[in-house]
Amino acid sequence: MLLAFSAANASTVSANIESYPFTDELGSFFGKGEYFYVYGEIDVSRTDIAPEDLRIHVYDDSGDLIRSYKTTFFPKNGDNSYLSDGYFLARINIRDEGEFSIRLKIGDTTIARDYVEIGFVGDRLIELDLRDYSVNSGKLLVEMRVENMDSEDHDVEITLAVGGLEKSFDVFVGSESRKVVEKEIDLSLVGSDNFLLLGFARVRNTDEPELVSRAKFMEIAQPTSSGGLYSYGSLEIAEIGLSDKVFYPGDILGISVKVRNNNNIELPYYFEYSFDNQIFKKGDVSYIQAKQDAVEVFYIEVPDKDHLDLTVKAESLNSKAEYGHTFLISKKTSEFLTFLKTSDVDVNAGNNVTYGIGVINTGNQPDAYQLSVEGWNTFEMNYSNLNDDFRLELNPLESDIFVIQFEAPESKRAGVYPISLVVCGAEGCKQKSFNLNVNQPEFMQTIVEWDENQTVQEFKSQIDSFEYTFTIRNVGAGDKNYYIDFESDSPFEYAINNRNFVLGADKEREIGILLRPLENKDFNVTLIVEAQDEIVFEKEVQMNYVGRSMITGMFIGSGESWTPGLWILGILSLVGLGFVAVNCKEYIMRRWWTHNVINYRKKETITPKDPMPGQLPRHYQEPKTDFQDNSFNSHRQQ
């Protein structure tokens, strides 16, 4: 699809956008999570726009932006400082299924659009690798290796895209075998000296579109952009060769020059070469046999420029040959992308969990990447795919994953821990963050501080009461609901300052309880602390009845010396005390218990609230009360 827009003081921009692998009988259909390329040609001359402003945006069928991708720009004139006529390329990965809109944008302006459908593709059957390519006499010779990984023979259709030109041909590949294929393309049909070379292979003999398999490679082919040959006499510069097709500033480039003698006699000659405004002469005279060639080899350091202007010259008596050529110098880029396995991960205290961060080398140079972890100390790296320096080595467009095993000690507090993974390459670092959620049993997230000196108590009568205090601390993550409950083998009355309450993380509260027995006998009370409806603490307290009063002991202890009169007096005294006790029991107990409860309550500042009947935990028994004090809730536990 070809679109155009114009703005004030701007030339018209037009672009042709294509998806890769190429449109076939399936349409623009790719596999879920499969990498594919969006590429095309753009016609523009805008010195006010940088190439990095040209981006690919992916929208879902609702029109929502999913992701924006940076494009790689290849100018036809070799000048990458501004947006000009050239080619663009973006590597896309969509992990959802459906139909998506692909839009090429400069800023907020869409200049071209297309769409793709993402679905299930199936297992990969074919692998296509670029082995080598060369440019000679206007012809591009591409050498490829096709591998059939299936147990059946297949006819494989291979499509090459060179610039805007596409060529397809069929190759038969036997089961579980490889085949080397060569293809020649006439560059005069491409119309550019700087172009992209893309490849695509798919199984031909299948009726199921899900079995279609795609493979691809990407290279930048850069033949010479300009040059000229001048000669007279018998000498000729027959051929010039470079040790590398693509070279970068600072590289040592080997150059070979073939000098030809077209004369019938041997000729002496002098040889020199020049580049970057420097002239280098070979001091000694050389000789070429009649009708033979001589090869001159020299090495230069590639200058930090966009072009290499090279001139070679061979000169003899009455003969001279000179060849000048301008070669494009590639720019080294060490860009890379990172991606996380998931946004968050859970682990139980005492266990470990494996996590990964992926790295894609989107530059044009091999690079080594190092990983550092921030926010967590106990982890182990998987070194199986790392070099001796514990770095991940990737060639251009290769990807791999740092695998880390995070260990959560048993003592690690429950909570959400933000962790940053920092990947550093040759020209910078990238950081990705995620949350490690540590889980612990509830009983490990609460600390109850209890004084053992109050575990065993003694009482002589039912008017005795006992005070118990202990502290509850929330050492877990987030707020927790707490509830205090009781279990006993004997009835008792109690008052409590906080029975049902909420504690935030790292908060604590002191609990006070008053207990009064209702029967003169030994008995036990189990105090239960629940957090989030789970028991996190239990403590059994003992109440031992010590029995007789002083008057009764006095009477019994001196019984042997008593006279009948003293016996009668003692019996009457006991009857009188019993009468008083029966008539004053309720008054004494009310006054004693209320006095203790009110005094105890004055120490607290939180108004206690008993839980509603429908919210009580399983240990709760409906209390029975003999009295009610409006300033405090007291209960009788049966």
Protein Blocks (a to p, Z undefined) as FASTA:
>chain_A
ZZddddehiacddddddddddddfkopaddehiacddddddddddfkbcfklpccddddf
kopafbdcddddddfklpakbccddddddddddfbgcdddddddehjbcfbdcddddddf
bjcfbdcddfbdcdeehiacdddddddfbfbdcdddddddehjbccdddddddehiaddd
dddddfklnopabdcdddddddfbbcbfklpccddddddddddfbdcdddehjbdcfbdc
dfbfbdcehiacddddddddfbfbdcdddddddeehiacddfbacdddehiacddddddd
ddddfbdcdddddddehiacddddddddddddfbdcdddfblbdcddehiacdddddddd
fbfbdcddddddehiabdcddfklpcfkopacddehiacdddddddddfklccddddddd
ddddfkoccdddddddddddfklmcccdddfklmpccdfbfkbccddddddddfbecjdd
dddddddfbdcddddfblbdcddehiacddddddddfbdcdddddddddeehiafbdcdd
ddddebjafklmmmmmmmmmpcfklmmmmmmmmmmmmmmmmmmmmmmmmmmmmmmmmmmm
mmpcbdcddddfklccfklccdddfbdcfkbccdddZZ
